[in-house]
Amino acid sequence: MTVPAKAGELNLSVAASLKEVLNELTASYTAKHPTTSFLKNFGASGALAGQIENGAPADLFIAANNQWMDYLKEKKLVDGASEKNFAYNALVFVGTTDKKVKSINDLSKLEKIAIGSPKSVPAGEYAMSAITKAGIEQKLSGKLVMAKDVRECLMYAELGEVDGSFVYKTDALQAQKAKLLFIVPQKLYSRVVYPMALTVKAAQNDEAKAFLVFLQGKEAKSVLAKFGFILK
């Protein structure tokens, strides 16, 4: 049974890598608009899209690639007219290994490498694209550990459960122990983009529309920049 949203309550389904940004922005927004409250669901973009498709309450969807936004647009579950690009990111490799890992071609020296499950985690899909284009897929056979979202990849690297993990540049900035070992060359994967759109249900909701406008404003941009996101 789905609980009906209270007046002024907005349900956000947001890519895991945006957790700190959205927590700061919703707190700031609620301080200025006390009648609006938020229920936030962070996870892999594919998993979130699946939940929305299955009827989970959602007013705003922010994905970490165009694929899952397009998927929901095709299902007529998000309002294409409201879609905007929220931010961009870059793919990096982090870890606590002592081995010299300075480029993607050094990954064959490692035993365990975490990536987000490419079927539902955009970071994993970007990583698989880079591995394939770099021609090292065979060398990494049996070494890849699948994670449920990009934050789980970071956690595995932090705990030393893997030698290293593919994460976003912004996740690397959150790391306590794992070090940034190399930046994945942009030519190896398509650009990391965060599209956002209102769901069809929320497209007529003034509060949802107002929050979407806020996410395109100066304050949102300065918070994104503070956390290391790319704005253009």
Buried (B, 14 or more C-beta within 10 A) or exposed (E): EEEEBEEEBBBBBBBBBBBBBBBBBBEBBBEEBEEBBBBBBBBBBBBBBBBBEEEEBBBBBBBBBBBBBBBBBEEEBBBBEBBEBBBBBBBBBBBBBEEEBEBBEBBEEBEBBBBBBBEBBBBBBBBBBBBEBBEBEEEBEEBBBBBBBBBBBBBBBBEEEBBBBBBBBBBBBBBEEBBBBBBBBEEBBEEBBBBBBBBBBBBEBEBBBEBBEBBEEEBBBEBBEEBBBBEE
